[in-house]
């Protein structure tokens, strides 16, 4: 396994890029530490697969360096980088048995027959492929084929890292959770550097210790699932992470805080100083639906809202509210009674976030 370092990396599919919009990956520096379980999360077209293909050597970056354990590998082929990559659709030999598919990379490496047998049996047991080990791959179900494809990467002891490019797309939804747990178990057992690309936040959170969120060719936040939820560093992270995503409201600066419509929201001293020192007019406040305080009675620090809809999801309710011209959502407990068509909403200061030019104003900046 290896530490993977990206130095001033950027890539454009255009021969003559003229601006940031021409880059699939905008210039970045990033480190995937040795033995870590990481997810690369973002919507389609944000640059996830491009980055993965650059790391594996399937694509040469336009700018910057890729280093494995501080050694530049830009000119090395995928084979010489010792990278195992599992793609969205299974890459296996249909005419071979499951056993031969798993054994193939080991035979190519000249491993002794007895060791091949032991390693294949070990991976087959972990992936629950023992019963089909001697079946032809062409007769397998889609999820079994993808497990074989994963196994071909996992069976090798010498890999620098294993890269997964949305590997559960073709898997039956009922089996996805089980396979994610299997991958987590394998990582804990073998301590292999793994990078898992997905657009599904649940997949990312289940698999990874740390998640890199990509947006428009950039990693806008790198952190634990809890950090992404509680302290989204970018408005996109707030919107993309969570169900439903963060409430975001455009505001303008006023004395003591910010304002939208006829409502003034108080800010902390750090947040207020940030608005005073920044010339930007791109100001937003954000708060997650879970952290809104919803009451049937008014108080000094609440705003009157019209109830538009209440969606009962069994274990919790999603309440759609109209606050002035703003549509916002609140997530409340299942036993929280919404009486009538009016409620009063408070923004707890510890959960109210301020964004300038889409990036979070950090409280510790004080």
N, C-alpha and C positions, 0 to 999 in steps of 0.2 A: 504494500500500500504506500501511497505517496501524499505529501502535501502539495496541493495544486495552487499555484499563484498566477494571477492575471495582472500584468503590469501595463497600465495605459492602453488597455485593449479597446479596439474599435473595429467595426466591420461595416462595409457598405457593399451592396451588390451592384452599385453604379460605378462605372470606371472613372467618372469625373464628379464625385460628390461636391455639391456647392454649399451645403448647409446641414445642420443637425437632422432635418427631416429626411435626408438621403441616407441616413445610417440605420441599419437594423440593430446594431449595438453602438451606443454612444460611448465615448471614451470613459473607461472605468478601471479601477484597480480593486482586486478582491482576492481573498484567500479562503480556500477550502482546506481546513486543517486535517492532518493525518488521522484516519480512523473515525472521522465524524459521519453522522447520518444527516444529510441535508436535503431540503426540498427547494426547488426553483419554481416559484408559483407566479402565475400571471395569466392574463387572457390571451386568446389566440392572436398571433401577430406581434407580440411584445418583444420577441427575440430569444425566447427560451431555447428552442431547438437549435437556433444558430449558435448560441453560446456552447451548447452541449457538443455540437459537431466540431467546433473549434477546439474544445478541450480534447476530444477524441482523436483529432487529426484528419477528420473527413473534410474539413474546410480550413483553408489558410486565412488568418485574419488580415484585414487591410492594414492595420496598425497595431503596434504593441507586441508584447511577449507573453508566451505561455511557459511557465516553469514547473517542473516536477522536482521536488526536493532541491530547489534552487538551481536546477540545470535547465537551460533553455531547450525546448523541444519543438520549436516552430517548424523545423525542417524534418522532423521524424515522422514516419508513417504511423498509422494506427497500430499496426503490428508491433513496431519498435517501441511504442509508448506503453505497451502492455495494458491497454484499456479494454475492458469488456463493456459492450454496449447492448442494452436490451431495448428494442424498438417498440413502436405502438402496435405493430402487427408481428406475429411470430416469425422468426428467421430460423428455420430448422430444415433438415434434410428429410423430406417425406418418405423417401425410399429406404431410409435406415430405421432401425428399431430405436426406441427411446434410449436404451442402454448405449447404443453406438453413437447416438447424437451427443449424449453426455460425455462419452469417452473420447470423442473426436479431438478436442483441443489438447487432451492429455497425451494421446498417442502422438500427435504432432510434436509435442514437446519432448518425446522420447521417454516418458515415464514408464517404469517397470509395470508389468501386467498386474501383479498382485496389488500394487499401490493404486492402480487405476480402478481395479475392482472395489477396493475399500472406499475410495473417494466417491465413486459413482453410487455405491450403495448408501453412503452417508447422505449425499444430497438428495437422492431419490426418497429416502426415508423422511427427510425434513419437508420436502415438497409433496409428500404423499403420492409418489409415482410408482411405488413398489409393485402394485398390482398390474401396471401396464408397462413395466420395464422392458419386456421382450416383445411388445406389440410394435407394429410398424407405425411410424409417426403419422402417416396419412390417414389412419383410422381413428385418430384421437379427436376429442371435442376441442372447441376453440380455447377453452380455459386450460385444458391439459397441454395443448400445444404451446401456449404462452408460458406455462410452468416449465416446460422443457427448455424453451428459449431462455428463461431466467436461469435455469440450472446450468446451461452451457457457460454462463458467466460466473456463476457461483462455484463451480466445480474446480476452478483454477486457484492454486495457492499463490501464484506469482503476480497477480494483477495489481497495477498501481491504484486502480479505482474501478468501480462499476457504475455506469451511467444508465439510468432508466428514463426513457423518453415516452411518457404517458403509457406505461406498460399494461395498464388494466382497462384500456378502452374497450377491448373486445370481450372482456370478462363479464359473465352474468352478474348483475348487481348483488345478488345474494352471496356470491363468492368473493366479492371485492374486499370486504372487511377481513375475511379470513386470510386472504393472500397478503394484505397489508401487514397483518400481525405476523405472518410467516417471515416477511422480509425484515421486520423489526427484530424478530427472534434470531434470524440469521446474522444480522449486523451485531447484535449483542454477543453472539457466540463466536464470531470470527473477527470482529473489530476491523472490518474492511471499510475504506473510504467509499461512501455511496452518495451519489447525487441523483435525486428523483425529480423529474420534471412533470408538472401537472398544472391544470387550470382549476383543480378541485381543492378547495381549502380544507375539506375534511380529510382527503387523502394526504395532503401535506402535513396536517397536524398530527395525524395518526402515525405517520412514518418517521417524521424528522424531529431531531433535537432542536435544530435551528432552520428557519425558513428565510430564503431570499425572495423578496417580492419584486417582480420586474414590471416596469411600466414604460412604454415608449422607448425601449432599448436601454433602460437604466435600472439598476438595482436601487429602489427608493427606500428600502428598509431591510435590514438583516437582523433577525432576532428570534426569540422563542415564541411559540404560539401565544403565550400570555402577554408578552411585550407588544406583539402586533395588535392584540385586542385592546389592551388597556391604554397603550400609548402609541397609537399609529403616528408614524413620523411624517406621513404625507397624506393628503386628502384622499388619494386613490386607495391607500391601504385602509383608511377608515371606511370607505365605500365598499371595497372588495371583500374585506374580512368581516365576518359576522353575518347573522341572519335574523332580521334584516340588517343592512349596513348602517353606518353612522349617519345621523342627521347633520347636514352641513348647510349653513346659512350665510349668505353674503351680507357683510355688515360694513358700516363706516365708523370711523373714530369720532368719539365725542368726549367731553370732559368726564372722567371717572370710568369710562368703559367704551362700549361700542353700541351702535343702534341699527335696527332694521325696522321698517315701517314706523310705528309710533312707540316701539318698545326699546328701552335701554337696558342693556345687560352689563352688570358690573364685572370688572376683570381684576385679577390679582395685580399686585404692584409690578411683578416681573412682566406680565402680559401687557400692562398699560405702558410701561417704559418702552417695550418693543414696538408698540404702535407709534409712540412719539418719535422714536429714533429712525423708523423706516419711512422712506418716501412713498412706498408702494401703496396703491389703492386697492390691491388685491388682498382683501382681508376676509377671513371666514372664521366663524365659530363652529365647533363640532361637538356633539355629545351622542353617545350611543343610546339606542332605545331602551336598553336595560337600565341605564343610569338616570333616566328622567324620573323625577318625583311626580307622581300623578295623584291628585287629591280631589275629593268632591267638595272641599271647603277652601275658600280663598285665604291667603295669608300675605304678609308684606312682600315676600320674595317669590311670588308665583305670578303666572300670566294666565289670563282667561282664554280657554281654547274651546272651539266647537268640535264635538265628537262627530266624525263622519262615518266611521265604521268600527265594529269590534269583531275581530276574527278569533274565534275560540279554537285553539289547536290542542286542546286536551290538557296538557301540562302547563300551558301558559296562554296568554291572550296577546294579540297584536292590535293595538288601538291606533286607528288613523285619525289624526287631529289637524285642525286648521288653526294656525296661530297667525293672525293678520293675513298676509298674502302667502304665508309659508305653509306647506304641507309637511308635517312631521309625523314620526311614528314613535310609539312607546310600547315597550314589552313589559307586561305585568304578570303577576302570579295568577294562576287559574281561579283562586278564590277572591281575587280583587274585584269588587263590585263597581261597575261603572253606572252611576245613577243619572238618568236623564241625558240631555244632549250637550251638557256643558261640564267641563272639568277644569282644574287649575293645575298648571304644570310649573315645576321648579327645576332649575339647572344647578345641581350641587356643584359648588366651586371646584372640588377636587377632581371632578370628572369633566369639567368644561374645558375644552381645548381651543387654543387660538392658532390659526394658520395664516402665515404671511407668504404670499407667492407660492401657495400650496404646501409649504413645509411647516412643521410644528414649531412653535415657540416653546422651548424647553424651560421648565421651571428652574432647573439648576443653572441656567444661564446667568442667574443673579450673582 
